Amino acid sequence: MDIRTALKQGIAQLREADVPSFTLAAELLLLHVLGRNRTWLYAHPEEIVSDADVHRFFELINRRAAGEPTQHLTGKQEFWGLEFEVTPDVLIPRPETEHVIEVALDRLALRELRAGRPQKSAGEGLEIADIGTGSGCIAIAMAKELPAANFYATDISPAALAIAKRNAQRHAVADRIHLLESNLFDALPVGAQHATPQPGAIAKNAPAPVFYQSPATSHQSLHFDLIVSNPPYIGRRESPSLPREVRDHEPNAALFGGEEGYELYADLITQSAKHLKPCGLLVLELGHNSLPAVQPLLDAPEWTKVGVTNDLAGIPRVLAAERL
Ligand SMILES: C[S@@+](CC[C@H](N)C(=O)[O-])C[C@H]1O[C@@H](n2cnc3c(N)ncnc32)[C@H](O)[C@@H]1O
């Protein structure tokens, strides 16, 4: 079978199964099997695909038609121009989450400008926390943008932290991202001088031997300049209306914030206030309907300069504020 025929049949099967973006999905699966890029694929439509590759391709097409996300079949997703390993243990990074990074970088630059300081373009001296890091995509993308900043990334899921660790290593930022198994900030002592590893913070049933990486002893405290988070924010009552790719294949802990969805934000915001330096920044991703429940939480006296950023679909997606 040649490439054109294999692709045509794959596309037809995915269209029949009501798979969204069926052409792209079939292309990505064929590229994955052949280990080629799209330019090569379209330059060689007559090339014969080996029987083994045809078999592998249609196996993947069948799994995609049955609802498995393309990213679980290829094992990767691009985010912020970087390739991330993904497995069913982590949320597949979404394009709208890139707005969290844009807002965070803008706010950091503005803060320096307002303080009359030179722009810290490399993030020298900055301590940044990513709460609910999943694949590590936010912390890792920011670590690439701020090559002198130091990061703490927490997740309640040891399996997710194993993926984040591999992604941090792949992008050569593992020495600056300290991964902790933690319920929100629990494993991060407030204001501790010279942070040392907490025994409880070492992942217990971890697939990889140790997640916690001892922070450099030069850190003066665990108060942060910036806290970013894309917490689980879907309501369990919305579960029946979710696409099967999401509901049946992505981790519940990454999806659901509670019955309504916004339940985690109250603790996240209260604890962030305790963990930020004065003038520290909080940047949160919001669910499509979270804003009315979450924005009032920033009316508390410790917050100022509250701002909302819409995503490309016009949905209020990022909520940011500064700690007084
Ligand atoms: C929506 S996903 C975001 C993952 C990643 N930051 C991203 O943007 O793609 C939320 C992550 O928060 C983690 N999580 C859920 N509840 C948590 C909690 N109480 N404390 C820490 N992490 C939590 C989940 O395991 C999941 O990895």
The ligand as an SDF file (V2000), in Angstrom:
LIG
                    3D

 27 29  0  0  0  0  0  0  0  0999 V2000
   -5.4010   20.9340   34.8390 C   0  0  0  0  0  0  0  0  0  0  0  0
   -3.9850   19.9630   35.2230 S   0  0  0  0  0  0  0  0  0  0  0  0
   -2.6880   21.0830   34.7320 C   0  0  0  0  0  0  0  0  0  0  0  0
   -1.4140   20.3960   34.3620 C   0  0  0  0  0  0  0  0  0  0  0  0
   -0.3860   21.3560   33.7400 C   0  0  0  0  0  0  0  0  0  0  0  0
    0.0010   22.3950   34.6570 N   0  0  0  0  0  0  0  0  0  0  0  0
   -0.9320   21.9890   32.4750 C   0  0  0  0  0  0  0  0  0  0  0  0
   -1.2070   23.1750   32.4940 O   0  0  0  0  0  0  0  0  0  0  0  0
   -1.0980   21.2800   31.4700 O   0  0  0  0  0  0  0  0  0  0  0  0
   -4.0050   20.0730   36.9770 C   0  0  0  0  0  0  0  0  0  0  0  0
   -2.8690   19.3270   37.7040 C   0  0  0  0  0  0  0  0  0  0  0  0
   -3.0420   19.5770   39.1000 O   0  0  0  0  0  0  0  0  0  0  0  0
   -2.8280   18.3850   39.8310 C   0  0  0  0  0  0  0  0  0  0  0  0
   -3.5840   18.5070   41.0910 N   0  0  0  0  0  0  0  0  0  0  0  0
   -4.8960   18.2680   41.3160 C   0  0  0  0  0  0  0  0  0  0  0  0
   -5.2060   18.5380   42.5930 N   0  0  0  0  0  0  0  0  0  0  0  0
   -4.0610   18.9780   43.1760 C   0  0  0  0  0  0  0  0  0  0  0  0
   -3.7280   19.4000   44.4940 C   0  0  0  0  0  0  0  0  0  0  0  0
   -4.6570   19.4480   45.4560 N   0  0  0  0  0  0  0  0  0  0  0  0
   -2.4660   19.7700   44.7470 N   0  0  0  0  0  0  0  0  0  0  0  0
   -1.5090   19.7150   43.7800 C   0  0  0  0  0  0  0  0  0  0  0  0
   -1.7640   19.3150   42.5140 N   0  0  0  0  0  0  0  0  0  0  0  0
   -3.0290   18.9510   42.2290 C   0  0  0  0  0  0  0  0  0  0  0  0
   -3.2990   17.2730   38.9250 C   0  0  0  0  0  0  0  0  0  0  0  0
   -2.6880   16.0460   39.2530 O   0  0  0  0  0  0  0  0  0  0  0  0
   -2.8810   17.8200   37.5460 C   0  0  0  0  0  0  0  0  0  0  0  0
   -1.5910   17.3680   37.1980 O   0  0  0  0  0  0  0  0  0  0  0  0
  1  2  1  0
  2  3  1  0
  2 10  1  0
  3  4  1  0
  4  5  1  0
  5  6  1  0
  5  7  1  0
  7  8  2  0
  7  9  1  0
 10 11  1  0
 11 12  1  0
 11 26  1  0
 12 13  1  0
 13 14  1  0
 13 24  1  0
 14 15  1  0
 14 23  1  0
 15 16  2  0
 16 17  1  0
 17 18  1  0
 17 23  2  0
 18 19  1  0
 18 20  2  0
 20 21  1  0
 21 22  2  0
 22 23  1  0
 24 25  1  0
 24 26  1  0
 26 27  1  0
M  CHG  2   2   1   9  -1
M  END
$$$$
